[in-house]
Amino acid sequence: MIRAIVRPEKIEKTVDALENAGHVALTKIDVVGRGKQKGIHHNDIHYDELHKRMIMLVVEDEKVDSIVDVLAESAFTGNFGDGKIFVSSVEKVYTVRTKSEGL
């Protein structure tokens, strides 16, 4: 499973880049959080938690590196808060409609 947290303004570019690379199955979630910087300061205002978007994909192991590359390239601005990409193992996957196991 790949979970990528990206800036809201980069979500459509990121989803489009994934689709163009052949990775169409995903889930998008609105999230709120903060990174190492503990939010941001702007004009004497401290924003403790920031709105982000999370993309979740479950893919075969051999596709992980290419998807991480697409995510990192399409979500990049070069600024703090560009996001994070997390990769973790999934033990089993079932399709609800058919109750079949596997992607």
N, CA, C and O atoms as a GROMACS GRO file, in nm:
protein
  412
    1MET      N    1   0.085  -0.117   0.000
    1MET     CA    2   0.000   0.000   0.000
    1MET      C    3   0.089   0.123   0.000
    1MET      O    4   0.188   0.131   0.073
    2ILE      N    5   0.053   0.217  -0.082
    2ILE     CA    6   0.123   0.345  -0.087
    2ILE      C    7   0.025   0.451  -0.040
    2ILE      O    8  -0.087   0.461  -0.091
    3ARG      N    9   0.068   0.530   0.058
    3ARG     CA   10  -0.010   0.643   0.104
    3ARG      C   11   0.075   0.768   0.083
    3ARG      O   12   0.187   0.777   0.133
    4ALA      N   13   0.022   0.862   0.009
    4ALA     CA   14   0.093   0.986  -0.018
    4ALA      C   15   0.011   1.103   0.033
    4ALA      O   16  -0.107   1.115   0.001
    5ILE      N   17   0.074   1.188   0.113
    5ILE     CA   18   0.009   1.308   0.163
    5ILE      C   19   0.067   1.425   0.085
    5ILE      O   20   0.188   1.448   0.086
    6VAL      N   21  -0.020   1.498   0.016
    6VAL     CA   22   0.026   1.605  -0.073
    6VAL      C   23  -0.053   1.732  -0.048
    6VAL      O   24  -0.158   1.732   0.017
    7ARG      N   25   0.000   1.842  -0.101
    7ARG     CA   26  -0.069   1.971  -0.092
    7ARG      C   27  -0.200   1.963  -0.170
    7ARG      O   28  -0.206   1.899  -0.275
    8PRO      N   29  -0.306   2.028  -0.120
    8PRO     CA   30  -0.434   2.023  -0.190
    8PRO      C   31  -0.427   2.074  -0.334
    8PRO      O   32  -0.495   2.022  -0.422
    9GLU      N   33  -0.345   2.174  -0.357
    9GLU     CA   34  -0.336   2.231  -0.492
    9GLU      C   35  -0.260   2.141  -0.589
    9GLU      O   36  -0.258   2.169  -0.709
   10LYS      N   37  -0.198   2.034  -0.541
   10LYS     CA   38  -0.125   1.940  -0.625
   10LYS      C   39  -0.202   1.810  -0.651
   10LYS      O   40  -0.154   1.723  -0.724
   11ILE      N   41  -0.320   1.797  -0.591
   11ILE     CA   42  -0.390   1.668  -0.598
   11ILE      C   43  -0.430   1.631  -0.741
   11ILE      O   44  -0.409   1.517  -0.782
   12GLU      N   45  -0.486   1.723  -0.815
   12GLU     CA   46  -0.532   1.689  -0.950
   12GLU      C   47  -0.415   1.658  -1.042
   12GLU      O   48  -0.422   1.565  -1.123
   13LYS      N   49  -0.307   1.735  -1.031
   13LYS     CA   50  -0.188   1.706  -1.112
   13LYS      C   51  -0.133   1.568  -1.078
   13LYS      O   52  -0.091   1.493  -1.166
   14THR      N   53  -0.134   1.534  -0.950
   14THR     CA   54  -0.082   1.406  -0.905
   14THR      C   55  -0.170   1.290  -0.953
   14THR      O   56  -0.119   1.190  -1.003
   15VAL      N   57  -0.301   1.305  -0.939
   15VAL     CA   58  -0.394   1.201  -0.986
   15VAL      C   59  -0.383   1.184  -1.137
   15VAL      O   60  -0.382   1.072  -1.188
   16ASP      N   61  -0.375   1.296  -1.209
   16ASP     CA   62  -0.360   1.288  -1.355
   16ASP      C   63  -0.230   1.219  -1.394
   16ASP      O   64  -0.228   1.139  -1.488
   17ALA      N   65  -0.122   1.249  -1.324
   17ALA     CA   66   0.008   1.186  -1.353
   17ALA      C   67   0.002   1.035  -1.328
   17ALA      O   68   0.057   0.957  -1.405
   18LEU      N   69  -0.065   0.994  -1.220
   18LEU     CA   70  -0.082   0.851  -1.193
   18LEU      C   71  -0.162   0.785  -1.304
   18LEU      O   72  -0.126   0.676  -1.351
   19GLU      N   73  -0.270   0.849  -1.345
   19GLU     CA   74  -0.354   0.792  -1.452
   19GLU      C   75  -0.276   0.782  -1.582
   19GLU      O   76  -0.284   0.680  -1.652
   20ASN      N   77  -0.200   0.886  -1.616
   20ASN     CA   78  -0.120   0.884  -1.739
   20ASN      C   79  -0.014   0.775  -1.736
   20ASN      O   80   0.027   0.725  -1.841
   21ALA      N   81   0.030   0.738  -1.616
   21ALA     CA   82   0.129   0.631  -1.601
   21ALA      C   83   0.063   0.494  -1.590
   21ALA      O   84   0.132   0.393  -1.572
   22GLY      N   85  -0.071   0.489  -1.600
   22GLY     CA   86  -0.140   0.361  -1.599
   22GLY      C   87  -0.189   0.315  -1.463
   22GLY      O   88  -0.230   0.200  -1.448
   23HIS      N   89  -0.186   0.402  -1.363
   23HIS     CA   90  -0.228   0.367  -1.227
   23HIS      C   91  -0.357   0.443  -1.196
   23HIS      O   92  -0.352   0.556  -1.146
   24VAL      N   93  -0.471   0.382  -1.223
   24VAL     CA   94  -0.598   0.452  -1.211
   24VAL      C   95  -0.673   0.424  -1.082
   24VAL      O   96  -0.755   0.506  -1.039
   25ALA      N   97  -0.648   0.311  -1.018
   25ALA     CA   98  -0.722   0.274  -0.897
   25ALA      C   99  -0.660   0.341  -0.776
   25ALA      O  100  -0.543   0.315  -0.743
   26LEU      N  101  -0.736   0.426  -0.708
   26LEU     CA  102  -0.685   0.497  -0.591
   26LEU      C  103  -0.800   0.548  -0.507
   26LEU      O  104  -0.915   0.547  -0.550
   27THR      N  105  -0.767   0.593  -0.388
   27THR     CA  106  -0.863   0.656  -0.298
   27THR      C  107  -0.804   0.790  -0.257
   27THR      O  108  -0.685   0.799  -0.226
   28LYS      N  109  -0.888   0.896  -0.256
   28LYS     CA  110  -0.844   1.029  -0.211
   28LYS      C  111  -0.920   1.064  -0.083
   28LYS      O  112  -1.040   1.041  -0.072
   29ILE      N  113  -0.847   1.119   0.013
   29ILE     CA  114  -0.905   1.153   0.143
   29ILE      C  115  -0.856   1.291   0.184
   29ILE      O  116  -0.738   1.322   0.170
   30ASP      N  117  -0.946   1.376   0.236
   30ASP     CA  118  -0.905   1.502   0.296
   30ASP      C  119  -0.849   1.473   0.434
   30ASP      O  120  -0.911   1.402   0.513
   31VAL      N  121  -0.732   1.528   0.463
   31VAL     CA  122  -0.668   1.507   0.593
   31VAL      C  123  -0.619   1.641   0.648
   31VAL      O  124  -0.606   1.739   0.574
   32VAL      N  125  -0.592   1.644   0.777
   32VAL     CA  126  -0.538   1.762   0.844
   32VAL      C  127  -0.423   1.715   0.930
   32VAL      O  128  -0.433   1.612   0.998
   33GLY      N  129  -0.313   1.788   0.928
   33GLY     CA  130  -0.200   1.748   1.010
   33GLY      C  131  -0.088   1.850   1.006
   33GLY      O  132  -0.104   1.962   0.958
   34ARG      N  133   0.026   1.807   1.057
   34ARG     CA  134   0.144   1.892   1.056
   34ARG      C  135   0.268   1.804   1.049
   34ARG      O  136   0.265   1.687   1.087
   35GLY      N  137   0.374   1.862   1.001
   35GLY     CA  138   0.500   1.790   0.989
   35GLY      C  139   0.599   1.834   1.095
   35GLY      O  140   0.562   1.883   1.202
   36LYS      N  141   0.726   1.816   1.063
   36LYS     CA  142   0.834   1.848   1.157
   36LYS      C  143   0.835   1.994   1.197
   36LYS      O  144   0.880   2.028   1.307
   37GLN      N  145   0.786   2.082   1.109
   37GLN     CA  146   0.789   2.224   1.136
   37GLN      C  147   0.679   2.268   1.234
   37GLN      O  148   0.675   2.383   1.275
   38LYS      N  149   0.591   2.174   1.271
   38LYS     CA  150   0.480   2.200   1.363
   38LYS      C  151   0.389   2.310   1.310
   38LYS      O  152   0.351   2.401   1.384
   39GLY      N  153   0.355   2.304   1.182
   39GLY     CA  154   0.269   2.403   1.122
   39GLY      C  155   0.352   2.511   1.055
   39GLY      O  156   0.471   2.493   1.029
   40ILE      N  157   0.288   2.625   1.028
   40ILE     CA  158   0.359   2.737   0.966
   40ILE      C  159   0.325   2.868   1.036
   40ILE      O  160   0.220   2.881   1.099
   41HIS      N  161   0.416   2.964   1.024
   41HIS     CA  162   0.393   3.100   1.074
   41HIS      C  163   0.382   3.191   0.953
   41HIS      O  164   0.463   3.185   0.862
   42HIS      N  165   0.278   3.276   0.954
   42HIS     CA  166   0.258   3.370   0.843
   42HIS      C  167   0.195   3.498   0.899
   42HIS      O  168   0.084   3.495   0.953
   43ASN      N  169   0.267   3.609   0.885
   43ASN     CA  170   0.216   3.739   0.933
   43ASN      C  171   0.172   3.732   1.079
   43ASN      O  172   0.060   3.771   1.112
   44ASP      N  173   0.258   3.683   1.166
   44ASP     CA  174   0.232   3.670   1.310
   44ASP      C  175   0.116   3.577   1.345
   44ASP      O  176   0.065   3.580   1.457
   45ILE      N  177   0.075   3.494   1.251
   45ILE     CA  178  -0.029   3.394   1.277
   45ILE      C  179   0.034   3.257   1.266
   45ILE      O  180   0.108   3.228   1.171
   46HIS      N  181   0.004   3.171   1.364
   46HIS     CA  182   0.056   3.035   1.362
   46HIS      C  183  -0.056   2.940   1.320
   46HIS      O  184  -0.161   2.934   1.384
   47TYR      N  185  -0.033   2.868   1.210
   47TYR     CA  186  -0.126   2.765   1.163
   47TYR      C  187  -0.070   2.631   1.209
   47TYR      O  188   0.027   2.580   1.153
   48ASP      N  189  -0.132   2.574   1.312
   48ASP     CA  190  -0.080   2.453   1.376
   48ASP      C  191  -0.102   2.330   1.289
   48ASP      O  192  -0.012   2.246   1.277
   49GLU      N  193  -0.217   2.319   1.228
   49GLU     CA  194  -0.248   2.204   1.144
   49GLU      C  195  -0.292   2.253   1.008
   49GLU      O  196  -0.365   2.352   0.997
   50LEU      N  197  -0.246   2.184   0.903
   50LEU     CA  198  -0.271   2.226   0.767
   50LEU      C  199  -0.354   2.122   0.693
   50LEU      O  200  -0.342   2.002   0.716
   51HIS      N  201  -0.438   2.170   0.604
   51HIS     CA  202  -0.518   2.080   0.521
   51HIS      C  203  -0.430   2.021   0.412
   51HIS      O  204  -0.356   2.092   0.344
   52LYS      N  205  -0.440   1.890   0.395
   52LYS     CA  206  -0.367   1.816   0.291
   52LYS      C  207  -0.464   1.717   0.229
   52LYS      O  208  -0.578   1.704   0.272
   53ARG      N  209  -0.417   1.647   0.128
   53ARG     CA  210  -0.494   1.539   0.066
   53ARG      C  211  -0.409   1.413   0.074
   53ARG      O  212  -0.287   1.419   0.058
   54MET      N  213  -0.474   1.300   0.098
   54MET     CA  214  -0.402   1.173   0.100
   54MET      C  215  -0.454   1.086  -0.014
   54MET      O  216  -0.574   1.074  -0.037
   55ILE      N  217  -0.359   1.027  -0.086
   55ILE     CA  218  -0.390   0.931  -0.192
   55ILE      C  219  -0.345   0.794  -0.141
   55ILE      O  220  -0.233   0.779  -0.092
   56MET      N  221  -0.433   0.694  -0.153
   56MET     CA  222  -0.399   0.558  -0.115
   56MET      C  223  -0.412   0.468  -0.237
   56MET      O  224  -0.511   0.474  -0.310
   57LEU      N  225  -0.310   0.385  -0.258
   57LEU     CA  226  -0.311   0.288  -0.367
   57LEU      C  227  -0.259   0.155  -0.314
   57LEU      O  228  -0.164   0.152  -0.236
   58VAL      N  229  -0.321   0.047  -0.355
   58VAL     CA  230  -0.269  -0.086  -0.325
   58VAL      C  231  -0.226  -0.145  -0.459
   58VAL      O  232  -0.307  -0.162  -0.550
   59VAL      N  233  -0.097  -0.176  -0.469
   59VAL     CA  234  -0.040  -0.219  -0.597
   59VAL      C  235   0.054  -0.338  -0.576
   59VAL      O  236   0.094  -0.369  -0.464
   60GLU      N  237   0.087  -0.402  -0.687
   60GLU     CA  238   0.184  -0.510  -0.682
   60GLU      C  239   0.322  -0.453  -0.647
   60GLU      O  240   0.352  -0.338  -0.679
   61ASP      N  241   0.404  -0.535  -0.581
   61ASP     CA  242   0.536  -0.492  -0.535
   61ASP      C  243   0.622  -0.433  -0.646
   61ASP      O  244   0.693  -0.335  -0.624
   62GLU      N  245   0.616  -0.491  -0.765
   62GLU     CA  246   0.703  -0.446  -0.874
   62GLU      C  247   0.664  -0.307  -0.929
   62GLU      O  248   0.740  -0.248  -1.005
   63LYS      N  249   0.546  -0.256  -0.891
   63LYS     CA  250   0.503  -0.124  -0.937
   63LYS      C  251   0.532  -0.012  -0.837
   63LYS      O  252   0.517   0.106  -0.870
   64VAL      N  253   0.574  -0.048  -0.717
   64VAL     CA  254   0.590   0.051  -0.610
   64VAL      C  255   0.688   0.162  -0.649
   64VAL      O  256   0.655   0.280  -0.636
   65ASP      N  257   0.808   0.127  -0.696
   65ASP     CA  258   0.909   0.229  -0.725
   65ASP      C  259   0.863   0.327  -0.832
   65ASP      O  260   0.887   0.447  -0.820
   66SER      N  261   0.797   0.278  -0.936
   66SER     CA  262   0.752   0.368  -1.042
   66SER      C  263   0.642   0.461  -0.992
   66SER      O  264   0.637   0.578  -1.031
   67ILE      N  265   0.554   0.410  -0.908
   67ILE     CA  266   0.448   0.494  -0.853
   67ILE      C  267   0.504   0.598  -0.758
   67ILE      O  268   0.462   0.714  -0.761
   68VAL      N  269   0.599   0.560  -0.675
   68VAL     CA  270   0.664   0.657  -0.586
   68VAL      C  271   0.729   0.768  -0.668
   68VAL      O  272   0.721   0.885  -0.630
   69ASP      N  273   0.794   0.733  -0.777
   69ASP     CA  274   0.854   0.834  -0.864
   69ASP      C  275   0.750   0.930  -0.919
   69ASP      O  276   0.771   1.052  -0.918
   70VAL      N  277   0.638   0.878  -0.967
   70VAL     CA  278   0.531   0.962  -1.021
   70VAL      C  279   0.477   1.054  -0.912
   70VAL      O  280   0.456   1.174  -0.936
   71LEU      N  281   0.453   1.000  -0.794
   71LEU     CA  282   0.401   1.080  -0.684
   71LEU      C  283   0.498   1.192  -0.645
   71LEU      O  284   0.458   1.307  -0.630
   72ALA      N  285   0.624   1.157  -0.628
   72ALA     CA  286   0.723   1.255  -0.585
   72ALA      C  287   0.740   1.366  -0.688
   72ALA      O  288   0.753   1.483  -0.652
   73GLU      N  289   0.740   1.331  -0.815
   73GLU     CA  290   0.758   1.430  -0.921
   73GLU      C  291   0.636   1.522  -0.934
   73GLU      O  292   0.650   1.643  -0.947
   74SER      N  293   0.518   1.464  -0.932
   74SER     CA  294   0.396   1.543  -0.956
   74SER      C  295   0.356   1.628  -0.836
   74SER      O  296   0.290   1.731  -0.855
   75ALA      N  297   0.392   1.590  -0.715
   75ALA     CA  298   0.354   1.665  -0.595
   75ALA      C  299   0.460   1.768  -0.554
   75ALA      O  300   0.437   1.846  -0.462
   76PHE      N  301   0.575   1.768  -0.620
   76PHE     CA  302   0.690   1.851  -0.581
   76PHE      C  303   0.666   2.000  -0.608
   76PHE      O  304   0.624   2.038  -0.717
   77THR      N  305   0.695   2.084  -0.507
   77THR     CA  306   0.704   2.228  -0.526
   77THR      C  307   0.841   2.281  -0.486
   77THR      O  308   0.882   2.389  -0.527
   78GLY      N  309   0.911   2.202  -0.403
   78GLY     CA  310   1.041   2.246  -0.353
   78GLY      C  311   1.032   2.319  -0.220
   78GLY      O  312   1.133   2.366  -0.168
   79ASN      N  313   0.913   2.329  -0.165
   79ASN     CA  314   0.892   2.400  -0.039
   79ASN      C  315   0.863   2.303   0.074
   79ASN      O  316   0.824   2.189   0.052
   80PHE      N  317   0.884   2.351   0.199
   80PHE     CA  318   0.843   2.272   0.313
   80PHE      C  319   0.695   2.241   0.300
   80PHE      O  320   0.618   2.324   0.252
   81GLY      N  321   0.655   2.123   0.343
   81GLY     CA  322   0.514   2.087   0.338
   81GLY      C  323   0.470   2.023   0.209
   81GLY      O  324   0.350   2.010   0.185
   82ASP      N  325   0.564   1.982   0.124
   82ASP     CA  326   0.526   1.914   0.000
   82ASP      C  327   0.459   1.780   0.027
   82ASP      O  328   0.381   1.732  -0.055
   83GLY      N  329   0.489   1.719   0.142
   83GLY     CA  330   0.421   1.596   0.178
   83GLY      C  331   0.514   1.480   0.208
   83GLY      O  332   0.636   1.497   0.217
   84LYS      N  333   0.455   1.364   0.222
   84LYS     CA  334   0.527   1.240   0.252
   84LYS      C  335   0.465   1.127   0.173
   84LYS      O  336   0.348   1.132   0.135
   85ILE      N  337   0.546   1.023   0.149
   85ILE     CA  338   0.499   0.902   0.084
   85ILE      C  339   0.535   0.785   0.176
   85ILE      O  340   0.651   0.769   0.215
   86PHE      N  341   0.436   0.706   0.210
   86PHE     CA  342   0.455   0.590   0.298
   86PHE      C  343   0.424   0.463   0.219
   86PHE      O  344   0.324   0.457   0.147
   87VAL      N  345   0.509   0.363   0.233
   87VAL     CA  346   0.489   0.234   0.167
   87VAL      C  347   0.483   0.127   0.275
   87VAL      O  348   0.571   0.119   0.361
   88SER      N  349   0.379   0.046   0.271
   88SER     CA  350   0.365  -0.061   0.370
   88SER      C  351   0.309  -0.186   0.303
   88SER      O  352   0.251  -0.180   0.194
   89SER      N  353   0.327  -0.298   0.369
   89SER     CA  354   0.279  -0.426   0.317
   89SER      C  355   0.130  -0.443   0.343
   89SER      O  356   0.077  -0.392   0.442
   90VAL      N  357   0.065  -0.514   0.254
   90VAL     CA  358  -0.076  -0.552   0.270
   90VAL      C  359  -0.080  -0.704   0.266
   90VAL      O  360  -0.032  -0.766   0.172
   91GLU      N  361  -0.137  -0.762   0.369
   91GLU     CA  362  -0.139  -0.909   0.378
   91GLU      C  363  -0.241  -0.972   0.284
   91GLU      O  364  -0.210  -1.071   0.218
   92LYS      N  365  -0.361  -0.915   0.277
   92LYS     CA  366  -0.465  -0.972   0.193
   92LYS      C  367  -0.553  -0.860   0.139
   92LYS      O  368  -0.566  -0.754   0.200
   93VAL      N  369  -0.614  -0.887   0.023
   93VAL     CA  370  -0.709  -0.794  -0.038
   93VAL      C  371  -0.829  -0.876  -0.085
   93VAL      O  372  -0.813  -0.982  -0.146
   94TYR      N  373  -0.949  -0.826  -0.057
   94TYR     CA  374  -1.071  -0.893  -0.101
   94TYR      C  375  -1.158  -0.793  -0.176
   94TYR      O  376  -1.165  -0.676  -0.140
   95THR      N  377  -1.224  -0.839  -0.280
   95THR     CA  378  -1.322  -0.760  -0.352
   95THR      C  379  -1.458  -0.785  -0.288
   95THR      O  380  -1.501  -0.899  -0.278
   96VAL      N  381  -1.524  -0.679  -0.246
   96VAL     CA  382  -1.650  -0.693  -0.176
   96VAL      C  383  -1.756  -0.761  -0.262
   96VAL      O  384  -1.823  -0.854  -0.217
   97ARG      N  385  -1.772  -0.717  -0.386
   97ARG     CA  386  -1.877  -0.769  -0.473
   97ARG      C  387  -1.866  -0.919  -0.495
   97ARG      O  388  -1.965  -0.991  -0.488
   98THR      N  389  -1.743  -0.966  -0.523
   98THR     CA  390  -1.725  -1.107  -0.557
   98THR      C  391  -1.671  -1.193  -0.443
   98THR      O  392  -1.670  -1.316  -0.451
   99LYS      N  393  -1.628  -1.127  -0.339
   99LYS     CA  394  -1.563  -1.193  -0.225
   99LYS      C  395  -1.435  -1.265  -0.264
   99LYS      O  396  -1.386  -1.350  -0.190
  100SER      N  397  -1.382  -1.230  -0.382
  100SER     CA  398  -1.259  -1.295  -0.427
  100SER      C  399  -1.137  -1.228  -0.362
  100SER      O  400  -1.139  -1.110  -0.330
  101GLU      N  401  -1.032  -1.305  -0.346
  101GLU     CA  402  -0.909  -1.256  -0.285
  101GLU      C  403  -0.811  -1.218  -0.394
  101GLU      O  404  -0.800  -1.285  -0.496
  102GLY      N  405  -0.739  -1.107  -0.371
  102GLY     CA  406  -0.637  -1.063  -0.464
  102GLY      C  407  -0.675  -0.934  -0.534
  102GLY      O  408  -0.791  -0.894  -0.535
  103LEU      N  409  -0.573  -0.869  -0.591
  103LEU     CA  410  -0.598  -0.743  -0.662
  103LEU      C  411  -0.674  -0.773  -0.789
  103LEU      O  412  -0.705  -0.681  -0.864
   0.00000   0.00000   0.00000
